[in-house]
Every structure is written in C-alpha cells, then in structure tokens.
Amino acid sequence: MRYISQRRSGKAHPDMLSVSPLHDLEMSASNKLTKEIFFLFSPMLFRTCTLKVQTHTLSQTCDIYTLSKSINARKEWQVCRYCDSNIFKCSCLRMESLGIPCDHIVAVLIHVELSDISDSLVLDRWSKNACYKIRAFVEKAPFCWDSTITKMCVLPCGDEAEFVDMMDKVHCEIS
C-alpha cells in the first residue's frame, strides 16, 4: 500500500514499476528471518521504491552501485557487491550495526534482479534456524538444567529454608 501511495504521489521511481521483485524478496525474507526481525526488515522493502541506482562501477573485486533518492540528491549511498561470495556492504553501515539489510542493499538486489535474500545478509542469530542450533547445543551440553539451577541457588542461600524458597522462585521464573 505504501508503494502504491508513493507511486500515485510521484515519489516512487519509474524503474520500480514491478512489485513482484519486492514480493519475492519479502517472501524470501519471511522464510529466513525470525518474525520479530522480519517486522524490522519489512519497512526497508517499501523504502526501496524511493531509491534509484545512479551509477554502476566495476572494479577488480566488487561492483559498486551509487544510489540516491533523486537525480540531484545531495545524499548518496554506495553499495559494494562482491560477486564471488555474494556479500553486500553499504556505506550507511546499517547491515554491520544491526545485522538487517538496509533499503539500499535491497534496492541493489532489485536492480540486479535477485529474488532471494542472500544467506550473507541473514545473520545466524536472526535466522529461523537459530532456535534449532541453540536447542542442539543445549542437548549436547555436558550439564543438565536441574544441576545448574541447584548450583545457582546454593550460592546465595544461608540455610535450607532459603534454599527451598530460592529453588521455588527460580522454577517459577523458568516455567
């Protein structure tokens, strides 16, 4: 709906006429990212409609795309795409600071006609597979939760009554 309203108001760029690349990227992101992170990422998809790739420069190691909101804009961003490893870096550093692909990177994804979010743009901790990795680690770990809880409760307690009270509190918090 935001794209349509931007399109009607003339803020969206003409080369973003097709909504299907956005839809494909949105589906890819929803399949790879956790629900909470996907809700943080989805506004990036809509902001790409206002961006345009101004220049594309080839270097020996990467492709450099310069983006802006309009042709005469003062603010520009550079996105480097390392084709051999499919890694993207943006001058806004949002990907490095938050671990979520920025709207500039998404605009380049659309420009190069990629319909899938690269695995390099999905941090392990934000992926849907993260909980399975944690669960596997806990199951393989050399400790059990009950013994860990007992050790945590023994340290702050002076007598048996305090210990029982502390164990009850910890078990309530865990459940």
C-alpha positions as CSV (number, residue, x, y, z in Angstrom):
1,M,0.0,0.0,0.0
2,R,2.9,2.4,0.7
3,Y,4.3,1.6,-2.7
4,I,1.0,2.4,-4.4
5,S,0.7,5.7,-2.4
6,Q,4.3,6.6,-3.3
7,R,3.6,5.7,-6.9
8,R,0.5,7.9,-7.0
9,S,2.3,10.8,-5.4
10,G,5.2,10.5,-7.9
11,K,7.8,9.7,-5.2
12,A,8.5,6.2,-6.5
13,H,10.9,5.8,-9.3
14,P,9.6,4.5,-12.7
15,D,12.0,1.6,-12.8
16,M,10.3,0.2,-9.6
17,L,7.1,-0.4,-11.5
18,S,7.0,-4.1,-11.0
19,V,6.0,-5.1,-7.5
20,S,6.9,-8.8,-8.0
21,P,10.6,-8.4,-7.1
22,L,9.6,-6.8,-3.8
23,H,7.1,-9.6,-3.2
24,D,9.7,-12.3,-4.0
25,L,12.2,-10.6,-1.7
26,E,9.6,-10.3,1.0
27,M,8.7,-14.0,0.8
28,S,12.4,-14.9,0.9
29,A,13.0,-12.8,4.0
30,S,9.9,-14.1,5.7
31,N,11.2,-17.7,5.1
32,K,14.6,-16.9,6.5
33,L,14.2,-14.3,9.2
34,T,12.5,-14.6,12.6
35,K,9.1,-12.9,12.9
36,E,10.5,-10.0,15.1
37,I,13.4,-9.3,12.7
38,F,11.2,-9.6,9.7
39,F,8.9,-6.9,11.1
40,L,12.0,-4.7,11.5
41,F,13.1,-5.5,7.9
42,S,9.8,-5.1,6.1
43,P,9.9,-1.2,6.1
44,M,13.2,-1.5,4.2
45,L,11.3,-3.1,1.3
46,F,8.9,-0.2,1.0
47,R,11.7,2.4,1.2
48,T,13.4,0.9,-1.8
49,C,10.7,2.3,-4.0
50,T,12.1,5.8,-3.4
51,L,15.7,4.9,-4.3
52,K,17.4,4.8,-7.7
53,V,20.7,3.3,-8.8
54,Q,22.5,6.3,-10.3
55,T,25.8,4.7,-11.3
56,H,27.3,1.2,-11.5
57,T,31.1,0.9,-11.4
58,L,33.0,-2.4,-11.9
59,S,36.2,-3.0,-10.0
60,Q,38.5,-6.0,-9.8
61,T,37.0,-7.2,-6.5
62,C,33.4,-5.9,-6.5
63,D,30.6,-4.0,-8.2
64,I,29.9,-0.6,-6.8
65,Y,26.4,0.9,-7.0
66,T,25.7,4.5,-6.2
67,L,22.2,5.2,-5.0
68,S,20.2,8.3,-4.2
69,K,16.5,9.3,-3.8
70,S,16.6,11.5,-6.8
71,I,19.0,12.5,-9.6
72,N,20.1,15.8,-8.0
73,A,20.1,14.5,-4.4
74,R,22.8,15.6,-2.0
75,K,22.7,12.3,-0.1
76,E,24.2,9.3,-1.9
77,W,25.0,5.8,-0.7
78,Q,27.4,3.3,-2.1
79,V,26.7,-0.4,-2.1
80,C,29.5,-2.9,-2.9
81,R,28.6,-6.3,-4.2
82,Y,31.3,-8.9,-4.0
83,C,30.0,-11.3,-6.7
84,D,32.3,-14.2,-5.9
85,S,30.9,-14.6,-2.4
86,N,27.6,-12.7,-2.9
87,I,28.4,-10.3,0.0
88,F,26.9,-6.8,0.1
89,K,28.4,-3.8,2.0
90,C,26.6,-0.4,2.2
91,S,28.1,3.0,3.2
92,C,25.2,3.5,5.7
93,L,26.6,0.6,7.8
94,R,23.1,-0.5,8.9
95,M,23.9,-4.1,7.9
96,E,27.1,-4.0,10.0
97,S,25.4,-2.3,13.0
98,L,22.0,-4.0,13.2
99,G,22.5,-7.1,11.1
100,I,19.5,-6.3,8.9
101,P,19.8,-5.5,5.2
102,C,19.2,-1.8,4.6
103,D,16.9,-0.4,1.9
104,H,20.0,0.5,-0.2
105,I,21.1,-3.1,-0.4
106,V,17.5,-4.2,-1.1
107,A,17.4,-1.7,-4.0
108,V,20.6,-3.2,-5.4
109,L,19.1,-6.7,-5.1
110,I,16.1,-5.5,-7.2
111,H,18.4,-3.7,-9.6
112,V,20.4,-6.9,-10.3
113,E,17.2,-8.9,-10.4
114,L,17.8,-11.1,-7.4
115,S,14.6,-12.6,-5.9
116,D,16.2,-14.3,-3.0
117,I,17.8,-12.7,0.1
118,S,21.4,-14.0,0.2
119,D,22.5,-16.0,3.2
120,S,25.3,-13.5,3.7
121,L,22.5,-10.9,4.5
122,V,20.9,-13.1,7.2
123,L,22.9,-13.3,10.5
124,D,22.7,-16.6,12.2
125,R,21.1,-15.1,15.3
126,W,18.3,-13.6,13.3
127,S,17.5,-16.7,11.2
128,K,14.7,-19.1,11.9
129,N,17.3,-21.8,12.3
130,A,18.8,-20.1,15.3
131,C,16.5,-21.7,17.9
132,Y,17.3,-25.2,16.5
133,K,21.0,-24.5,16.8
134,I,20.6,-23.4,20.5
135,R,18.4,-26.4,21.2
136,A,21.0,-28.8,19.7
137,F,23.8,-27.1,21.7
138,V,21.8,-27.4,25.0
139,E,21.0,-31.1,24.3
140,K,24.7,-31.9,23.6
141,A,26.0,-29.8,26.5
142,P,27.7,-31.6,29.4
143,F,25.4,-30.1,32.0
144,C,21.7,-30.5,32.9
145,W,19.4,-27.6,33.8
146,D,18.5,-29.0,37.2
147,S,22.1,-29.3,38.4
148,T,22.8,-25.8,37.1
149,I,19.8,-24.4,38.9
150,T,20.8,-26.1,42.1
151,K,24.3,-24.6,42.0
152,M,22.8,-21.2,41.3
153,C,20.5,-21.5,44.4
154,V,23.1,-22.9,46.7
155,L,25.5,-19.9,46.4
156,P,23.2,-17.2,47.7
157,C,21.4,-19.2,50.4
158,G,22.5,-19.4,54.1
159,D,20.2,-22.2,55.2
160,E,17.9,-24.9,53.9
161,A,14.7,-22.7,54.1
162,E,16.3,-20.0,52.0
163,F,17.5,-22.7,49.5
164,V,14.0,-24.1,49.1
165,D,12.5,-20.7,48.7
166,M,15.1,-19.7,46.1
167,M,14.5,-23.0,44.2
168,D,10.8,-22.3,44.1
169,K,11.4,-18.8,42.8
170,V,13.8,-20.0,40.1
171,H,11.4,-22.8,39.0
172,C,8.5,-20.3,38.8
173,E,10.6,-17.9,36.7
174,I,11.7,-20.7,34.3
175,S,8.2,-22.1,33.9
